[in-house]
Amino acid sequence: MNAKAPEEIRHVVVIGAGVIGLSTAWFLQERGIGVTVVERDHVGAGASHGNAGWIIPGRAVPLTEPSALTEGLKSLVGPHGPLGVSPRCGPATLLFLARFARHCTPGRWNRARRGLLGLNAASMAAYDRLIAGGLDVPVIDAPIVAAFSSPDHIGHLSPGDDLAALTLGEAHSLVPQLGPRVRAAVHIRDARYVEPDLLVRGLAKAVADRGGTIHTGRTVTRVRPGAGVDTDDGTVDGDAVVIATGGALSTLAKEHGVRVPVAAGRGYSFTVRLGRPAPGPVYLPEQRLACTPVPGGLRIAGVMEFARPGARADHRRFDQIARDAASMLSGADWSSRTDEWAGDRPLTPDGLPLVGPTRTPGVWVAGGHGMWGVTQGAATGALLADHLATGVASDALRPLDPRR
């Protein structure tokens, strides 16, 4: 079957109503292409909901850092660290972890990091396009304060032009919630943040207001080579299909020659009340916790846990996250935890997302962004829409080819 020429693609079916899928739909509309979005649950039901909401392209690196392997092995003994591996993982998860471990070398990690540079470089401009195009969602420019228990631990952050040293006095004036254990801090510049639920709802409204159709509560059972999809409630046809289903991407994409698996690494987050508002986000690199201001409180997100598919969330992790955060922050009511979330974040074994065409003409994928779905989501949608509309892949997408 021959692929349609770009000028023949007038309507695209996007599977998945998270940040990646809805961004892709929005930018396709910018190209004059009609869209139908199909979501098995509700808008933003997946990883988008539990995301910290940071847009930090300078810090968006592959999870396959060499230290990840050491932390994973330690977690088998102490199961409540920032990277967790359940000893009762199923065979598919263990196979994924074996492939993941092979990429946790300095050489492979650096290659993967270079492979993300183009996507990261496009991230801020893509959000600027969303805002200029009328997206009614606050996207807030705010440097992130990274806090440490010792100046010796600043090495937990890889060096970069986006870092600036802070005195303790400067850090405490910027974030009054820093506790007495904080003994060093740096600024992460060129950063923004957004409330993820507002982002996905705003994108969904914008897509619908511009004539797009969004079907929720419909499960896609198969993507047909003819660029249509079968669902549990009939078929949906289009000239092309984009699979953007997060941790479940491989279920639909494998049939179309996508051999790089996407696994679900579980993240955890919750919200606590604050006595006074936090002026901006705080990062705790030693604990690997991201803390984001929300109305009336602070959203705290962290952990990457590999467990058996379908396994229940380990609620002890919420307690551990609270203890870790309380050791560095003050002024929060840690007994007030609300909106506890444990959900799947889509990961690939080489640390690079999958963005582009599959081996089946007319079938495309966008997923596997790990913890960086909000940072890279708008850029993914913009670059993929350009590729679909023109037939030409940008240099930024070449390392992310799903057929690799």
N, C-alpha and C positions, 0 to 999 in steps of 0.2 A: 504494500500500500504506500503510495506516495504522499508526502506531507503537503498540506495546503500551503500555497504561497502566502506570504504575510498579508497581502492585500485581500485575500479571501477569508481571513480570520476576522469575523464581524461580531462574534459572540463567544465568550469563554465561560466555562463552568469552573468555579473555584470551590474546592472541597476543603472546608475548614474556616471558621469565623473567629480566628485569633488574630493577633497583630500581623502575622505574616500573610495570612490569606486575605484579610481585609485591606491591608496595604497594597497587595498585588491587585485586588479588585479596583481600588481607588485609582491607581496609576494606569491601569488598563483603560478606565473611563477617560482619563486625561488624554489618552491616545485615540479616543473616539470609538473604543471597543465596548460593546455591551457585556454585562456580566450577570451571572446567576451564582449566588453563594449558597452552598448546601452544608449545613452544620448538624451533626447528630444530636447535639445537646442544645445549649443556648449560646448566644454571642459571648465570647471570652470565657468559656467554661473551662478551658485547659490551662496550660502553663502561663498564659497571659495574666490570669487573675493573681497568681502568687508571685509575680515578678516584682523586684524592688523598684522597677520603673526608671532605672538610670540609663542615660544616653551618654556613654563614656567611651568613644571609639579608641582613644589612646590606651585604654586598659583592657579592651576586648581581645583576649588572647585565648588560644586553644586550651581546653581543660587538660590536655595530655602533657602537662608539665612534668619533668622528671620527678619532682617531689610528690606527685599524685600517687605514684606506685608505692612509695614508702608509707604515705599516709593510709593508703588502702590496706596494706599489710598490717599496720598498727591497729586499724579499726577492727580487725578480726579478734584482737585481744581486748581492746577498749572500745566498745561498739558505739560510742557517742561522740566521736570527733567530727570535724567538718566534712570528711569523706568517709562514707560508711559502706561496707560490703557485708551483707548478711551471709553467715555460714550455710544458710539453707537456700542459697540461690539455685534456681533451676538450671538445667543444661544449657538452654539458649543464652541465659545471662552469663554463665561461666565462659561460654565460647566467646561472647562479646568482650568480656573482660580480658580474656587472653589476647585478643586482637588489640584491644585498647592498650594493654601493657607493652606490646611490641612498639607502640608509637611513643612511649614515655621515655624517649632518649633525647639528649640535647640536640642532636642533629635533626631528627624527625620533627621535634617540637619547633625548632627554628624554621624549618621549611613550611610547616603548617602556619606559623605566625606570619611569615612572609605572604602566604597564600591568602590571608585575611586583610592585608593592607589595603587593597583596592576597595573592598566592601566597606571597611571601616572609614576610609577616606571619603566615601560618598554619604556617610550617615547623617552628618549635620545638614548638608545641603538638601537631602531628601526631606527632612523634617521642615526645613525652611519652605520647601515647595508645598508641603501639606498645609502649613499655616497660611502661606500666600494664597492657597487655593480655597481658603475658607474653613478649614478644620477648626471647629469651635471647642478647643480643648487647651487648657493652660499647659504650655511647655516652658518650664522655668529654668532660666540660666542661673546656676549656682555652683560654685566650686565645692568640691567634697573635701571635708576634713578627715584625713586618715590618722587614727590615734594608736599609739603604741605604749606598752608598759616599760619600754627601755629604748634609748636611742640605738642600741645594738640591734634592735629588731626591725629597724627601717628597711633592712635588706629583704624583708618579706615582700616588699614592692619592687618590681623590676624598675630600673632607672628609665627616665624618659623626659622629654621636653615639657611634659604637662605637669611636672612636679615642682613645687616651690616650698622651701623650708619655712617653718613657722616657729616662733618662740612659744613657750607654754602660755605666756600671757596673751599672745595673739590668738592662740587656739581656744583658750577659755573665753575670750571675749567674743569669738565667732560662734562657739557652741558652749553655752553655759552648762549644758548637761554632762560635760566631760567630768569623770570622777577623779578622785585623788590618786588612783593607780596610774593614770595617764602621765607618762614622763617624757613623751616626745610626740610630735605631730608634723604632718606635711599637708600642703594643699594639693589636691588634684584639680588642675584647671581644665578649661575647655570641656566642661561638663554641664549637662542639663538633667532635669528629672521631670517625670510626668506620673500622674496617677493611672496605673494600667487599666483599671476598669473604665475610667472616663475616656481613655484613649480608644479602647475597642468599641465602646458605645458610640463615641463621636465618629469614628470611622464608619461604623455600621449605618448610622444616621445619614452621613454624607453620601455613602454609596446608594442608599435607598432614595434619598432626595434627588439624586441625579439619574434616577430611572433604573437602578439595579434592583434585582430581586434577591431576597434573602429567605431561604427556607430553613427553619430550625426544627429540631426534633425528627430529622430524617437521616437515616443511616445509609451511606453508600456501601453497597455490597460488591460492586465491581465497576471498574473503569473499562469501557469498551474501546477497542482499537479505533472505532469510527468517531471518537471524540465525544461520546455520550457516556452517561453513568446510569447504572441501575441502582435504585434505592429500595428500601422496604416499603415505599409508597409510590411506586411508579418510576418512570425514567425521566431523565433531564438531558436534553440534547444541546450541543454547542459545536463550534468549529474547532475548539481545543479545550483541554482540561488541565487544570493545575491542581495537583495533590499537595495540600498544605495542612496535613492532619497531625502535626506534632509527633508525639511519641508513637503513634499508630501508623506512621507513614509507610513503613515497610509492608504492612498488611496489604495495601493496595498497589504499592510501587514495585514489589518484587516480580510480579507477573510481567512487568514492562522492562525487565532487564536491569533494574537498579540493584546491584549486588552489594553495595556498601550498606550494612544494616544500620537502622536507627533504633536505638534502645531508649528506654524510659528511665532516666535517673531522677529519683524522687527528691524534690526540694520541700522545705518547710518554711512557713512564715506565720506571723501573728501580729496583732496591733496591741499596744499598751497606751494608757493615758499618761500625759505629761502635765506637771504642774504649771509649766510655762512653755509656749511653743518653741520648737527647735527651728532656728533660722535656716538650716540647710541640712543636707544629708551627711551622715557620718559613716566611715568605713572602719571596721576593726579587722585589720589584716591577719593578726595572730589567731583570731577566732573565726576568720572568714565570714563575717557577718556584715550585711548591708542594712543600714538604718535610714529610713526615708520619712520625712515629715508628712503627716496626713492631718486632716482637720481634727484637732483635739488630741493628737497623739503622735506616735512613732510606729512605723511599720518595720519589723525586723525580719530579715530573710536570710537563710543560709542552708547549709548541708547539701551534699550530693550523695544520695543513698542508692545503692544497687541492691535490689531485693528480688525475690521471686515474683513474676508477674501476677498481679491480683492480690499480693500480700497486703495485710492491713498496715496502716501507718503505725509507727512506733511512737506512741505518745510521750514516752520518756524523752524523746528528742526535744519536744517543746520545752520541757523543764530544763534540759541541758543548755539550750539556746538562751533561755531566760537567765540562767546562772552566769553564762559566759558574758552576756551583754551587761548584766548588773555589775560585774566585776570592773567594768570600764566606764559605765554611765551612771549618773545619779539623776534624781528628780522624776523618775518614772514610778508608776504604781504597778509593780510586777504582778500583783494579784488580780489586775484588771484585764488580763489577756482576753481579747476577742478576735473574731474572724480567723481562728486557727485554720490553716490550710496546709495540706500535704498533697502534692500533685506531681505529675510526671513532666520532666523537662527532656526534650528530645536531643539525644547525643549520637555522634558518630564515633567510630573507633579511632579515626585519625584526627579528630578535633576540627574538621572543616565541614560546614554545612553542605547540603546538596541543593543546588539551584540551577535549573536549566532543563533541557529536553531529555527524555528517556530514549530507549531504543525503539519505542513505538511512536511513529509519527503522530503528532497532535497531542501527546501526553507529556506533561511537564511536571516537575516537582519543585517544592520550596520548603525545606525543613532541615532539622538537625542542628539548630543554632545553639543548643546547650543553654547556658545562662544569659545569652546575649540576644534574645529574641526582640526585646524592646530597642536595644542599641542598634541592631542591624536590620530590624524589620522594615522600616520605611525604605532604606536603601535596597533591600532585597526586592521589594515590590516594584520600585522604580526601574531597577536594572532588568528584572525579569520581564516587565511590561515592554521595555524598549526592545529586548531580544525577540519577544513574540511579534511585536509590531513591525520590526525591520528585518528580521531574519539574521541579524548580526549580533554576536555576543561581544560584550565589552571585555577588555582585558581583565577587569575585576572579577568576572565570572568564570574565567577559564580554569582557575585552580579548584573551583567548586562543582565542576562537571559531574552530574550524577552517574555518568557512564564510566567513571574512572575505576 
